Amino acid sequence: MRVARFCLLIGAAILVAVSLSGCLMKDTRPEALFTASRAEQVVPFTVSFDGTPSYKPNGKIASYLWTFGDGASDTGPVVDHTYIEDGDYEVRLTVIDDEGYSTSSTLTVHALNPLPKAEFSYAPKSNMEGEYVVGASEWITFDGTESTDDGEVLAYDWNFGDGTTDSGPVVEHRYLYPGTYNVVLTVTDNDGGKSNYVEKVAIVGGPPCNADITGDVTWDSGGEPE
């Protein structure tokens, strides 16, 4: 009986030792966790990053180190950062615990290109009962230089609503038949962003009174044009 009891005690001691050894060998590195107030926006915009969800089992986080993917960095559990240029940025949080262990986690922020603003004016036009109209066959100048962008507008593409198109910041066009036409200007900036501007153009009557008359006109003896 004494031998059996001694064996049981030895076995229990071994189990306790194995159990304690397992606790000592367990990975106690911190966990790097964080949230972002937004991950996609048109620039410029500011993001608030919160690293307080990070933790360490049976310990504490001593340091929070941030890099924002655009060359900037910061420290602290909660930080703000502003993105000025469009692009995709990898945000990295590295946490260091009170024993010097560290881990990191990342998040990609998508900073979007601001779209250009398309706008145009046209002339000539006459105000008829509160509506601007243009005579059929009259040449109209469309001016898209009022369009703006944070960079540069590279392309101006026009659709005149009558099956014809053109390109360029300033173009001329005429309509041969009366009606209302949707004129669409599409502008493209240096980052590939596009936007449209649409305006209705009302065409009335025939050619304007000051239209050029070409060709020869002859008269018969009765005074009527041939």
mmCIF file of the C-alpha atoms, coordinates in Angstrom:
data_MODEL
# 
_entry.id   MODEL 
# 
loop_
_atom_site.group_PDB 
_atom_site.id 
_atom_site.type_symbol 
_atom_site.label_atom_id 
_atom_site.label_alt_id 
_atom_site.label_comp_id 
_atom_site.label_asym_id 
_atom_site.label_entity_id 
_atom_site.label_seq_id 
_atom_site.pdbx_PDB_ins_code 
_atom_site.Cartn_x 
_atom_site.Cartn_y 
_atom_site.Cartn_z 
_atom_site.occupancy 
_atom_site.B_iso_or_equiv 
_atom_site.pdbx_formal_charge 
_atom_site.auth_seq_id 
_atom_site.auth_comp_id 
_atom_site.auth_asym_id 
_atom_site.auth_atom_id 
_atom_site.pdbx_PDB_model_num 
ATOM 1   C CA . MET A 1 1   ? 0.000   0.000  0.000    1.00 0.00 ? 1   MET A CA 1 
ATOM 2   C CA . ARG A 1 2   ? 2.837   2.405  0.837    1.00 0.00 ? 2   ARG A CA 1 
ATOM 3   C CA . VAL A 1 3   ? 4.458   1.691  -2.525   1.00 0.00 ? 3   VAL A CA 1 
ATOM 4   C CA . ALA A 1 4   ? 1.200   2.353  -4.360   1.00 0.00 ? 4   ALA A CA 1 
ATOM 5   C CA . ARG A 1 5   ? 0.621   5.609  -2.445   1.00 0.00 ? 5   ARG A CA 1 
ATOM 6   C CA . PHE A 1 6   ? 4.185   6.754  -3.158   1.00 0.00 ? 6   PHE A CA 1 
ATOM 7   C CA . CYS A 1 7   ? 3.669   6.078  -6.871   1.00 0.00 ? 7   CYS A CA 1 
ATOM 8   C CA . LEU A 1 8   ? 0.449   8.086  -6.864   1.00 0.00 ? 8   LEU A CA 1 
ATOM 9   C CA . LEU A 1 9   ? 2.192   11.038 -5.223   1.00 0.00 ? 9   LEU A CA 1 
ATOM 10  C CA . ILE A 1 10  ? 5.021   10.890 -7.748   1.00 0.00 ? 10  ILE A CA 1 
ATOM 11  C CA . GLY A 1 11  ? 2.499   10.813 -10.606  1.00 0.00 ? 11  GLY A CA 1 
ATOM 12  C CA . ALA A 1 12  ? 0.619   13.816 -9.212   1.00 0.00 ? 12  ALA A CA 1 
ATOM 13  C CA . ALA A 1 13  ? 3.867   15.750 -8.870   1.00 0.00 ? 13  ALA A CA 1 
ATOM 14  C CA . ILE A 1 14  ? 4.744   15.028 -12.489  1.00 0.00 ? 14  ILE A CA 1 
ATOM 15  C CA . LEU A 1 15  ? 1.295   16.211 -13.652  1.00 0.00 ? 15  LEU A CA 1 
ATOM 16  C CA . VAL A 1 16  ? 1.613   19.432 -11.681  1.00 0.00 ? 16  VAL A CA 1 
ATOM 17  C CA . ALA A 1 17  ? 5.071   20.044 -13.123  1.00 0.00 ? 17  ALA A CA 1 
ATOM 18  C CA . VAL A 1 18  ? 3.844   19.452 -16.664  1.00 0.00 ? 18  VAL A CA 1 
ATOM 19  C CA . SER A 1 19  ? 0.891   21.776 -16.099  1.00 0.00 ? 19  SER A CA 1 
ATOM 20  C CA . LEU A 1 20  ? 3.084   24.563 -14.709  1.00 0.00 ? 20  LEU A CA 1 
ATOM 21  C CA . SER A 1 21  ? 5.564   24.102 -17.535  1.00 0.00 ? 21  SER A CA 1 
ATOM 22  C CA . GLY A 1 22  ? 2.735   24.489 -20.060  1.00 0.00 ? 22  GLY A CA 1 
ATOM 23  C CA . CYS A 1 23  ? 1.692   27.823 -18.523  1.00 0.00 ? 23  CYS A CA 1 
ATOM 24  C CA . LEU A 1 24  ? 5.249   29.111 -18.601  1.00 0.00 ? 24  LEU A CA 1 
ATOM 25  C CA . MET A 1 25  ? 5.714   28.182 -22.270  1.00 0.00 ? 25  MET A CA 1 
ATOM 26  C CA . LYS A 1 26  ? 2.404   29.708 -23.424  1.00 0.00 ? 26  LYS A CA 1 
ATOM 27  C CA . ASP A 1 27  ? 2.769   32.606 -25.890  1.00 0.00 ? 27  ASP A CA 1 
ATOM 28  C CA . THR A 1 28  ? 1.949   35.791 -23.984  1.00 0.00 ? 28  THR A CA 1 
ATOM 29  C CA . ARG A 1 29  ? 2.625   38.255 -26.788  1.00 0.00 ? 29  ARG A CA 1 
ATOM 30  C CA . PRO A 1 30  ? 0.173   41.152 -27.082  1.00 0.00 ? 30  PRO A CA 1 
ATOM 31  C CA . GLU A 1 31  ? -2.621  41.276 -29.646  1.00 0.00 ? 31  GLU A CA 1 
ATOM 32  C CA . ALA A 1 32  ? -2.584  44.341 -31.948  1.00 0.00 ? 32  ALA A CA 1 
ATOM 33  C CA . LEU A 1 33  ? -6.158  45.342 -32.783  1.00 0.00 ? 33  LEU A CA 1 
ATOM 34  C CA . PHE A 1 34  ? -7.529  48.663 -34.001  1.00 0.00 ? 34  PHE A CA 1 
ATOM 35  C CA . THR A 1 35  ? -10.473 50.329 -35.700  1.00 0.00 ? 35  THR A CA 1 
ATOM 36  C CA . ALA A 1 36  ? -10.711 53.197 -38.206  1.00 0.00 ? 36  ALA A CA 1 
ATOM 37  C CA . SER A 1 37  ? -13.475 55.789 -38.390  1.00 0.00 ? 37  SER A CA 1 
ATOM 38  C CA . ARG A 1 38  ? -13.478 55.379 -42.174  1.00 0.00 ? 38  ARG A CA 1 
ATOM 39  C CA . ALA A 1 39  ? -11.480 53.343 -44.674  1.00 0.00 ? 39  ALA A CA 1 
ATOM 40  C CA . GLU A 1 40  ? -12.538 55.006 -47.947  1.00 0.00 ? 40  GLU A CA 1 
ATOM 41  C CA . GLN A 1 41  ? -13.171 58.664 -48.749  1.00 0.00 ? 41  GLN A CA 1 
ATOM 42  C CA . VAL A 1 42  ? -12.467 61.369 -51.301  1.00 0.00 ? 42  VAL A CA 1 
ATOM 43  C CA . VAL A 1 43  ? -9.375  63.372 -50.319  1.00 0.00 ? 43  VAL A CA 1 
ATOM 44  C CA . PRO A 1 44  ? -8.726  65.373 -48.287  1.00 0.00 ? 44  PRO A CA 1 
ATOM 45  C CA . PHE A 1 45  ? -10.149 63.584 -45.238  1.00 0.00 ? 45  PHE A CA 1 
ATOM 46  C CA . THR A 1 46  ? -9.163  62.727 -41.674  1.00 0.00 ? 46  THR A CA 1 
ATOM 47  C CA . VAL A 1 47  ? -9.313  59.251 -40.131  1.00 0.00 ? 47  VAL A CA 1 
ATOM 48  C CA . SER A 1 48  ? -9.421  58.500 -36.407  1.00 0.00 ? 48  SER A CA 1 
ATOM 49  C CA . PHE A 1 49  ? -7.589  55.284 -35.502  1.00 0.00 ? 49  PHE A CA 1 
ATOM 50  C CA . ASP A 1 50  ? -8.339  53.574 -32.177  1.00 0.00 ? 50  ASP A CA 1 
ATOM 51  C CA . GLY A 1 51  ? -5.872  50.990 -30.881  1.00 0.00 ? 51  GLY A CA 1 
ATOM 52  C CA . THR A 1 52  ? -7.478  50.519 -27.463  1.00 0.00 ? 52  THR A CA 1 
ATOM 53  C CA . PRO A 1 53  ? -8.956  47.112 -28.427  1.00 0.00 ? 53  PRO A CA 1 
ATOM 54  C CA . SER A 1 54  ? -5.348  45.805 -28.344  1.00 0.00 ? 54  SER A CA 1 
ATOM 55  C CA . TYR A 1 55  ? -4.570  43.726 -25.265  1.00 0.00 ? 55  TYR A CA 1 
ATOM 56  C CA . LYS A 1 56  ? -2.059  41.427 -23.596  1.00 0.00 ? 56  LYS A CA 1 
ATOM 57  C CA . PRO A 1 57  ? -3.131  38.407 -21.528  1.00 0.00 ? 57  PRO A CA 1 
ATOM 58  C CA . ASN A 1 58  ? -1.993  38.849 -17.922  1.00 0.00 ? 58  ASN A CA 1 
ATOM 59  C CA . GLY A 1 59  ? -0.178  42.081 -18.724  1.00 0.00 ? 59  GLY A CA 1 
ATOM 60  C CA . LYS A 1 60  ? -0.571  45.473 -20.360  1.00 0.00 ? 60  LYS A CA 1 
ATOM 61  C CA . ILE A 1 61  ? 0.287   47.372 -23.525  1.00 0.00 ? 61  ILE A CA 1 
ATOM 62  C CA . ALA A 1 62  ? 3.155   49.798 -22.969  1.00 0.00 ? 62  ALA A CA 1 
ATOM 63  C CA . SER A 1 63  ? 3.448   51.484 -26.394  1.00 0.00 ? 63  SER A CA 1 
ATOM 64  C CA . TYR A 1 64  ? 1.386   52.086 -29.551  1.00 0.00 ? 64  TYR A CA 1 
ATOM 65  C CA . LEU A 1 65  ? 3.334   52.886 -32.727  1.00 0.00 ? 65  LEU A CA 1 
ATOM 66  C CA . TRP A 1 66  ? 1.515   53.925 -35.939  1.00 0.00 ? 66  TRP A CA 1 
ATOM 67  C CA . THR A 1 67  ? 2.608   54.281 -39.552  1.00 0.00 ? 67  THR A CA 1 
ATOM 68  C CA . PHE A 1 68  ? 0.083   55.581 -42.086  1.00 0.00 ? 68  PHE A CA 1 
ATOM 69  C CA . GLY A 1 69  ? 1.554   54.456 -45.406  1.00 0.00 ? 69  GLY A CA 1 
ATOM 70  C CA . ASP A 1 70  ? 2.311   57.977 -46.626  1.00 0.00 ? 70  ASP A CA 1 
ATOM 71  C CA . GLY A 1 71  ? 5.554   58.497 -44.735  1.00 0.00 ? 71  GLY A CA 1 
ATOM 72  C CA . ALA A 1 72  ? 3.901   59.841 -41.571  1.00 0.00 ? 72  ALA A CA 1 
ATOM 73  C CA . SER A 1 73  ? 3.831   58.172 -38.153  1.00 0.00 ? 73  SER A CA 1 
ATOM 74  C CA . ASP A 1 74  ? 2.439   58.759 -34.660  1.00 0.00 ? 74  ASP A CA 1 
ATOM 75  C CA . THR A 1 75  ? 2.216   57.221 -31.189  1.00 0.00 ? 75  THR A CA 1 
ATOM 76  C CA . GLY A 1 76  ? -0.545  56.672 -28.653  1.00 0.00 ? 76  GLY A CA 1 
ATOM 77  C CA . PRO A 1 77  ? -3.630  54.494 -28.288  1.00 0.00 ? 77  PRO A CA 1 
ATOM 78  C CA . VAL A 1 78  ? -5.892  56.862 -30.301  1.00 0.00 ? 78  VAL A CA 1 
ATOM 79  C CA . VAL A 1 79  ? -4.581  59.036 -33.152  1.00 0.00 ? 79  VAL A CA 1 
ATOM 80  C CA . ASP A 1 80  ? -5.922  61.097 -36.073  1.00 0.00 ? 80  ASP A CA 1 
ATOM 81  C CA . HIS A 1 81  ? -4.364  61.333 -39.513  1.00 0.00 ? 81  HIS A CA 1 
ATOM 82  C CA . THR A 1 82  ? -5.268  63.360 -42.622  1.00 0.00 ? 82  THR A CA 1 
ATOM 83  C CA . TYR A 1 83  ? -4.780  62.076 -46.177  1.00 0.00 ? 83  TYR A CA 1 
ATOM 84  C CA . ILE A 1 84  ? -4.173  64.709 -48.846  1.00 0.00 ? 84  ILE A CA 1 
ATOM 85  C CA . GLU A 1 85  ? -3.253  62.684 -51.937  1.00 0.00 ? 85  GLU A CA 1 
ATOM 86  C CA . ASP A 1 86  ? -5.343  59.922 -53.483  1.00 0.00 ? 86  ASP A CA 1 
ATOM 87  C CA . GLY A 1 87  ? -4.040  56.353 -53.361  1.00 0.00 ? 87  GLY A CA 1 
ATOM 88  C CA . ASP A 1 88  ? -4.119  53.165 -51.283  1.00 0.00 ? 88  ASP A CA 1 
ATOM 89  C CA . TYR A 1 89  ? -2.294  53.363 -47.950  1.00 0.00 ? 89  TYR A CA 1 
ATOM 90  C CA . GLU A 1 90  ? -1.361  50.528 -45.571  1.00 0.00 ? 90  GLU A CA 1 
ATOM 91  C CA . VAL A 1 91  ? -1.844  51.612 -41.966  1.00 0.00 ? 91  VAL A CA 1 
ATOM 92  C CA . ARG A 1 92  ? 0.168   49.591 -39.452  1.00 0.00 ? 92  ARG A CA 1 
ATOM 93  C CA . LEU A 1 93  ? -0.235  49.483 -35.673  1.00 0.00 ? 93  LEU A CA 1 
ATOM 94  C CA . THR A 1 94  ? 2.594   47.934 -33.652  1.00 0.00 ? 94  THR A CA 1 
ATOM 95  C CA . VAL A 1 95  ? 1.956   47.383 -29.950  1.00 0.00 ? 95  VAL A CA 1 
ATOM 96  C CA . ILE A 1 96  ? 4.702   46.675 -27.416  1.00 0.00 ? 96  ILE A CA 1 
ATOM 97  C CA . ASP A 1 97  ? 3.858   45.112 -24.061  1.00 0.00 ? 97  ASP A CA 1 
ATOM 98  C CA . ASP A 1 98  ? 5.425   45.607 -20.633  1.00 0.00 ? 98  ASP A CA 1 
ATOM 99  C CA . GLU A 1 99  ? 7.863   42.746 -21.302  1.00 0.00 ? 99  GLU A CA 1 
ATOM 100 C CA . GLY A 1 100 ? 9.114   44.146 -24.600  1.00 0.00 ? 100 GLY A CA 1 
ATOM 101 C CA . TYR A 1 101 ? 7.176   41.769 -26.854  1.00 0.00 ? 101 TYR A CA 1 
ATOM 102 C CA . SER A 1 102 ? 5.517   43.293 -29.931  1.00 0.00 ? 102 SER A CA 1 
ATOM 103 C CA . THR A 1 103 ? 2.973   42.412 -32.610  1.00 0.00 ? 103 THR A CA 1 
ATOM 104 C CA . SER A 1 104 ? 1.473   44.337 -35.527  1.00 0.00 ? 104 SER A CA 1 
ATOM 105 C CA . SER A 1 105 ? -1.718  44.497 -37.551  1.00 0.00 ? 105 SER A CA 1 
ATOM 106 C CA . THR A 1 106 ? -2.569  46.404 -40.740  1.00 0.00 ? 106 THR A CA 1 
ATOM 107 C CA . LEU A 1 107 ? -5.500  48.010 -42.536  1.00 0.00 ? 107 LEU A CA 1 
ATOM 108 C CA . THR A 1 108 ? -5.675  49.526 -46.033  1.00 0.00 ? 108 THR A CA 1 
ATOM 109 C CA . VAL A 1 109 ? -7.164  53.006 -46.406  1.00 0.00 ? 109 VAL A CA 1 
ATOM 110 C CA . HIS A 1 110 ? -8.443  53.971 -49.865  1.00 0.00 ? 110 HIS A CA 1 
ATOM 111 C CA . ALA A 1 111 ? -8.024  57.706 -50.501  1.00 0.00 ? 111 ALA A CA 1 
ATOM 112 C CA . LEU A 1 112 ? -10.089 58.522 -53.584  1.00 0.00 ? 112 LEU A CA 1 
ATOM 113 C CA . ASN A 1 113 ? -9.420  61.042 -56.335  1.00 0.00 ? 113 ASN A CA 1 
ATOM 114 C CA . PRO A 1 114 ? -11.830 64.013 -56.287  1.00 0.00 ? 114 PRO A CA 1 
ATOM 115 C CA . LEU A 1 115 ? -13.819 63.979 -59.516  1.00 0.00 ? 115 LEU A CA 1 
ATOM 116 C CA . PRO A 1 116 ? -13.637 66.985 -61.816  1.00 0.00 ? 116 PRO A CA 1 
ATOM 117 C CA . LYS A 1 117 ? -16.632 69.304 -62.105  1.00 0.00 ? 117 LYS A CA 1 
ATOM 118 C CA . ALA A 1 118 ? -17.973 69.548 -65.651  1.00 0.00 ? 118 ALA A CA 1 
ATOM 119 C CA . GLU A 1 119 ? -19.710 72.745 -66.707  1.00 0.00 ? 119 GLU A CA 1 
ATOM 120 C CA . PHE A 1 120 ? -20.257 74.677 -69.930  1.00 0.00 ? 120 PHE A CA 1 
ATOM 121 C CA . SER A 1 121 ? -21.981 77.681 -71.438  1.00 0.00 ? 121 SER A CA 1 
ATOM 122 C CA . TYR A 1 122 ? -23.128 78.358 -74.986  1.00 0.00 ? 122 TYR A CA 1 
ATOM 123 C CA . ALA A 1 123 ? -23.882 81.324 -77.235  1.00 0.00 ? 123 ALA A CA 1 
ATOM 124 C CA . PRO A 1 124 ? -25.664 82.850 -79.023  1.00 0.00 ? 124 PRO A CA 1 
ATOM 125 C CA . LYS A 1 125 ? -29.082 82.332 -77.482  1.00 0.00 ? 125 LYS A CA 1 
ATOM 126 C CA . SER A 1 126 ? -32.215 84.417 -77.145  1.00 0.00 ? 126 SER A CA 1 
ATOM 127 C CA . ASN A 1 127 ? -34.578 84.641 -74.190  1.00 0.00 ? 127 ASN A CA 1 
ATOM 128 C CA . MET A 1 128 ? -38.083 83.829 -75.415  1.00 0.00 ? 128 MET A CA 1 
ATOM 129 C CA . GLU A 1 129 ? -40.748 83.779 -72.697  1.00 0.00 ? 129 GLU A CA 1 
ATOM 130 C CA . GLY A 1 130 ? -38.237 82.693 -70.062  1.00 0.00 ? 130 GLY A CA 1 
ATOM 131 C CA . GLU A 1 131 ? -36.631 80.032 -72.230  1.00 0.00 ? 131 GLU A CA 1 
ATOM 132 C CA . TYR A 1 132 ? -33.355 80.332 -74.064  1.00 0.00 ? 132 TYR A CA 1 
ATOM 133 C CA . VAL A 1 133 ? -33.655 79.353 -77.722  1.00 0.00 ? 133 VAL A CA 1 
ATOM 134 C CA . VAL A 1 134 ? -31.404 79.187 -80.748  1.00 0.00 ? 134 VAL A CA 1 
ATOM 135 C CA . GLY A 1 135 ? -32.355 79.357 -84.414  1.00 0.00 ? 135 GLY A CA 1 
ATOM 136 C CA . ALA A 1 136 ? -32.014 76.234 -86.524  1.00 0.00 ? 136 ALA A CA 1 
ATOM 137 C CA . SER A 1 137 ? -28.816 76.107 -88.610  1.00 0.00 ? 137 SER A CA 1 
ATOM 138 C CA . GLU A 1 138 ? -27.259 78.821 -86.447  1.00 0.00 ? 138 GLU A CA 1 
ATOM 139 C CA . TRP A 1 139 ? -23.716 78.094 -85.337  1.00 0.00 ? 139 TRP A CA 1 
ATOM 140 C CA . ILE A 1 140 ? -23.452 77.706 -81.561  1.00 0.00 ? 140 ILE A CA 1 
ATOM 141 C CA . THR A 1 141 ? -20.214 78.015 -79.587  1.00 0.00 ? 141 THR A CA 1 
ATOM 142 C CA . PHE A 1 142 ? -19.993 75.624 -76.626  1.00 0.00 ? 142 PHE A CA 1 
ATOM 143 C CA . ASP A 1 143 ? -17.412 76.593 -74.003  1.00 0.00 ? 143 ASP A CA 1 
ATOM 144 C CA . GLY A 1 144 ? -16.322 73.957 -71.454  1.00 0.00 ? 144 GLY A CA 1 
ATOM 145 C CA . THR A 1 145 ? -13.453 75.933 -69.924  1.00 0.00 ? 145 THR A CA 1 
ATOM 146 C CA . GLU A 1 146 ? -15.631 76.630 -66.867  1.00 0.00 ? 146 GLU A CA 1 
ATOM 147 C CA . SER A 1 147 ? -14.995 72.996 -65.825  1.00 0.00 ? 147 SER A CA 1 
ATOM 148 C CA . THR A 1 148 ? -12.697 72.625 -62.814  1.00 0.00 ? 148 THR A CA 1 
ATOM 149 C CA . ASP A 1 149 ? -10.522 69.997 -61.127  1.00 0.00 ? 149 ASP A CA 1 
ATOM 150 C CA . ASP A 1 150 ? -8.052  69.758 -58.255  1.00 0.00 ? 150 ASP A CA 1 
ATOM 151 C CA . GLY A 1 151 ? -5.440  68.762 -60.828  1.00 0.00 ? 151 GLY A CA 1 
ATOM 152 C CA . GLU A 1 152 ? -5.881  69.183 -64.555  1.00 0.00 ? 152 GLU A CA 1 
ATOM 153 C CA . VAL A 1 153 ? -8.742  68.526 -66.977  1.00 0.00 ? 153 VAL A CA 1 
ATOM 154 C CA . LEU A 1 154 ? -7.199  66.574 -69.853  1.00 0.00 ? 154 LEU A CA 1 
ATOM 155 C CA . ALA A 1 155 ? -10.172 65.743 -72.072  1.00 0.00 ? 155 ALA A CA 1 
ATOM 156 C CA . TYR A 1 156 ? -13.456 67.393 -73.056  1.00 0.00 ? 156 TYR A CA 1 
ATOM 157 C CA . ASP A 1 157 ? -15.890 65.136 -74.918  1.00 0.00 ? 157 ASP A CA 1 
ATOM 158 C CA . TRP A 1 158 ? -19.177 66.483 -76.290  1.00 0.00 ? 158 TRP A CA 1 
ATOM 159 C CA . ASN A 1 159 ? -22.374 64.716 -77.303  1.00 0.00 ? 159 ASN A CA 1 
ATOM 160 C CA . PHE A 1 160 ? -24.868 67.061 -78.931  1.00 0.00 ? 160 PHE A CA 1 
ATOM 161 C CA . GLY A 1 161 ? -27.899 64.791 -78.724  1.00 0.00 ? 161 GLY A CA 1 
ATOM 162 C CA . ASP A 1 162 ? -28.416 64.669 -82.485  1.00 0.00 ? 162 ASP A CA 1 
ATOM 163 C CA . GLY A 1 163 ? -26.061 61.795 -83.216  1.00 0.00 ? 163 GLY A CA 1 
ATOM 164 C CA . THR A 1 164 ? -22.936 63.936 -83.502  1.00 0.00 ? 164 THR A CA 1 
ATOM 165 C CA . THR A 1 165 ? -19.973 64.327 -81.158  1.00 0.00 ? 165 THR A CA 1 
ATOM 166 C CA . ASP A 1 166 ? -16.860 66.460 -80.819  1.00 0.00 ? 166 ASP A CA 1 
ATOM 167 C CA . SER A 1 167 ? -13.923 67.009 -78.476  1.00 0.00 ? 167 SER A CA 1 
ATOM 168 C CA . GLY A 1 168 ? -12.019 69.986 -77.115  1.00 0.00 ? 168 GLY A CA 1 
ATOM 169 C CA . PRO A 1 169 ? -12.577 72.706 -74.503  1.00 0.00 ? 169 PRO A CA 1 
ATOM 170 C CA . VAL A 1 170 ? -14.367 75.030 -76.983  1.00 0.00 ? 170 VAL A CA 1 
ATOM 171 C CA . VAL A 1 171 ? -16.311 73.673 -79.961  1.00 0.00 ? 171 VAL A CA 1 
ATOM 172 C CA . GLU A 1 172 ? -18.904 74.852 -82.482  1.00 0.00 ? 172 GLU A CA 1 
ATOM 173 C CA . HIS A 1 173 ? -22.017 73.023 -83.590  1.00 0.00 ? 173 HIS A CA 1 
ATOM 174 C CA . ARG A 1 174 ? -25.284 73.729 -85.364  1.00 0.00 ? 174 ARG A CA 1 
ATOM 175 C CA . TYR A 1 175 ? -28.618 71.947 -85.436  1.00 0.00 ? 175 TYR A CA 1 
ATOM 176 C CA . LEU A 1 176 ? -30.465 71.619 -88.725  1.00 0.00 ? 176 LEU A CA 1 
ATOM 177 C CA . TYR A 1 177 ? -33.876 70.813 -87.277  1.00 0.00 ? 177 TYR A CA 1 
ATOM 178 C CA . PRO A 1 178 ? -35.946 72.377 -84.500  1.00 0.00 ? 178 PRO A CA 1 
ATOM 179 C CA . GLY A 1 179 ? -36.357 70.500 -81.229  1.00 0.00 ? 179 GLY A CA 1 
ATOM 180 C CA . THR A 1 180 ? -34.878 70.182 -77.759  1.00 0.00 ? 180 THR A CA 1 
ATOM 181 C CA . TYR A 1 181 ? -31.486 68.505 -77.525  1.00 0.00 ? 181 TYR A CA 1 
ATOM 182 C CA . ASN A 1 182 ? -29.602 67.231 -74.472  1.00 0.00 ? 182 ASN A CA 1 
ATOM 183 C CA . VAL A 1 183 ? -26.004 68.382 -74.770  1.00 0.00 ? 183 VAL A CA 1 
ATOM 184 C CA . VAL A 1 184 ? -23.615 66.312 -72.631  1.00 0.00 ? 184 VAL A CA 1 
ATOM 185 C CA . LEU A 1 185 ? -20.080 67.380 -71.742  1.00 0.00 ? 185 LEU A CA 1 
ATOM 186 C CA . THR A 1 186 ? -17.838 64.686 -70.222  1.00 0.00 ? 186 THR A CA 1 
ATOM 187 C CA . VAL A 1 187 ? -14.553 65.855 -68.724  1.00 0.00 ? 187 VAL A CA 1 
ATOM 188 C CA . THR A 1 188 ? -11.659 63.600 -67.691  1.00 0.00 ? 188 THR A CA 1 
ATOM 189 C CA . ASP A 1 189 ? -8.916  64.686 -65.291  1.00 0.00 ? 189 ASP A CA 1 
ATOM 190 C CA . ASN A 1 190 ? -5.253  63.695 -65.029  1.00 0.00 ? 190 ASN A CA 1 
ATOM 191 C CA . ASP A 1 191 ? -6.106  60.899 -62.552  1.00 0.00 ? 191 ASP A CA 1 
ATOM 192 C CA . GLY A 1 192 ? -8.728  59.337 -64.825  1.00 0.00 ? 192 GLY A CA 1 
ATOM 193 C CA . GLY A 1 193 ? -11.721 60.766 -62.941  1.00 0.00 ? 193 GLY A CA 1 
ATOM 194 C CA . LYS A 1 194 ? -14.756 61.613 -65.069  1.00 0.00 ? 194 LYS A CA 1 
ATOM 195 C CA . SER A 1 195 ? -17.903 63.680 -64.626  1.00 0.00 ? 195 SER A CA 1 
ATOM 196 C CA . ASN A 1 196 ? -20.758 64.829 -66.856  1.00 0.00 ? 196 ASN A CA 1 
ATOM 197 C CA . TYR A 1 197 ? -22.745 68.011 -67.261  1.00 0.00 ? 197 TYR A CA 1 
ATOM 198 C CA . VAL A 1 198 ? -26.028 68.021 -69.206  1.00 0.00 ? 198 VAL A CA 1 
ATOM 199 C CA . GLU A 1 199 ? -27.981 71.002 -70.467  1.00 0.00 ? 199 GLU A CA 1 
ATOM 200 C CA . LYS A 1 200 ? -30.997 71.218 -72.770  1.00 0.00 ? 200 LYS A CA 1 
ATOM 201 C CA . VAL A 1 201 ? -30.689 73.362 -75.878  1.00 0.00 ? 201 VAL A CA 1 
ATOM 202 C CA . ALA A 1 202 ? -33.947 74.453 -77.558  1.00 0.00 ? 202 ALA A CA 1 
ATOM 203 C CA . ILE A 1 203 ? -33.786 74.944 -81.323  1.00 0.00 ? 203 ILE A CA 1 
ATOM 204 C CA . VAL A 1 204 ? -36.655 76.817 -82.992  1.00 0.00 ? 204 VAL A CA 1 
ATOM 205 C CA . GLY A 1 205 ? -37.752 77.833 -86.497  1.00 0.00 ? 205 GLY A CA 1 
ATOM 206 C CA . GLY A 1 206 ? -35.531 77.873 -89.519  1.00 0.00 ? 206 GLY A CA 1 
ATOM 207 C CA . PRO A 1 207 ? -32.244 79.628 -90.138  1.00 0.00 ? 207 PRO A CA 1 
ATOM 208 C CA . PRO A 1 208 ? -31.797 82.978 -88.352  1.00 0.00 ? 208 PRO A CA 1 
ATOM 209 C CA . CYS A 1 209 ? -32.647 86.191 -90.149  1.00 0.00 ? 209 CYS A CA 1 
ATOM 210 C CA . ASN A 1 210 ? -28.981 87.041 -90.536  1.00 0.00 ? 210 ASN A CA 1 
ATOM 211 C CA . ALA A 1 211 ? -28.147 83.660 -92.057  1.00 0.00 ? 211 ALA A CA 1 
ATOM 212 C CA . ASP A 1 212 ? -25.878 83.719 -95.085  1.00 0.00 ? 212 ASP A CA 1 
ATOM 213 C CA . ILE A 1 213 ? -27.646 82.966 -98.346  1.00 0.00 ? 213 ILE A CA 1 
ATOM 214 C CA . THR A 1 214 ? -25.420 81.243 -100.807 1.00 0.00 ? 214 THR A CA 1 
ATOM 215 C CA . GLY A 1 215 ? -25.976 80.420 -104.442 1.00 0.00 ? 215 GLY A CA 1 
ATOM 216 C CA . ASP A 1 216 ? -27.271 82.430 -107.395 1.00 0.00 ? 216 ASP A CA 1 
ATOM 217 C CA . VAL A 1 217 ? -30.824 83.764 -107.502 1.00 0.00 ? 217 VAL A CA 1 
ATOM 218 C CA . THR A 1 218 ? -32.322 84.677 -110.914 1.00 0.00 ? 218 THR A CA 1 
ATOM 219 C CA . TRP A 1 219 ? -35.662 86.238 -111.734 1.00 0.00 ? 219 TRP A CA 1 
ATOM 220 C CA . ASP A 1 220 ? -37.998 85.636 -114.631 1.00 0.00 ? 220 ASP A CA 1 
ATOM 221 C CA . SER A 1 221 ? -39.766 88.404 -116.465 1.00 0.00 ? 221 SER A CA 1 
ATOM 222 C CA . GLY A 1 222 ? -42.733 88.160 -114.135 1.00 0.00 ? 222 GLY A CA 1 
ATOM 223 C CA . GLY A 1 223 ? -40.641 89.215 -111.155 1.00 0.00 ? 223 GLY A CA 1 
ATOM 224 C CA . GLU A 1 224 ? -40.671 85.761 -109.530 1.00 0.00 ? 224 GLU A CA 1 
ATOM 225 C CA . PRO A 1 225 ? -37.471 84.005 -108.492 1.00 0.00 ? 225 PRO A CA 1 
ATOM 226 C CA . GLU A 1 226 ? -36.614 80.955 -110.554 1.00 0.00 ? 226 GLU A CA 1 
# 
